[in-house]
Amino acid sequence: MAAVATTAPPPAHPAGKQRSLGLMVLWMLFTCNIYWLFWLYKTYKEVRVHSPNATTVTPGTAVGFLFIPVFGFFWFIRIVVNLPRAIRSMQADHPQGEPLLPNAAVSCLLLAGFLFNLLSSLHPAMLLLGEAFLLSGLLLAQNA
C-alpha cells in the first residue's frame, strides 16, 4: 500500500485584519499622519494576538514611547525595524501562500519618509517625498 502524504489545509482566515488600503491613505492625509499611531497600535495588537513570540513590544509601548522627548526619535527607529520583522514572523507562523513581507524594504521606506519629513524645513518638496515614502512603507506592511 502506498502512503499518502497529507498536508494541513491553510487557515480559513488571514492572521491579521486586512484594512482598506484606499481608506488608509485617506485617513493618513485627513488626520495629518495621526492615523499612523492608531494603525501602529492595532497592527502590534494583531501581531501579538496571532504570534505572541513575534515581538516583545506591546501595542501601548509602541505608541506611548513615541511621545517621550528625544527618546521618541530613537524609539521610532526601533519600531520601523521591529514591526516589519514581526509581521514577517507572523506570516511565517500562519502561511497563506503569499510572499513574505520584504522587511528591509519597508524599514528603509519608513526611515526615508521620517528623514524627508525632518528635512521639510529646507524645501516643501521634501515633505511630499517624505509622505510618499511613509505611505509606501505602510501600504506594503498593511498589504502583507
Secondary structure by P-SEA (a helix, b strand, c coil): cbbbbbbcccccccccccccaaaaaaaaaaacccaaaaaaaaaaaaaaaaccccccccccccccccccaaaaaaaaaaaaacaaaaaaaaaaaccccccccaaaaaaaaaaaaaaaaaaccccaaaaaaaaaaaaaaaaaaaac
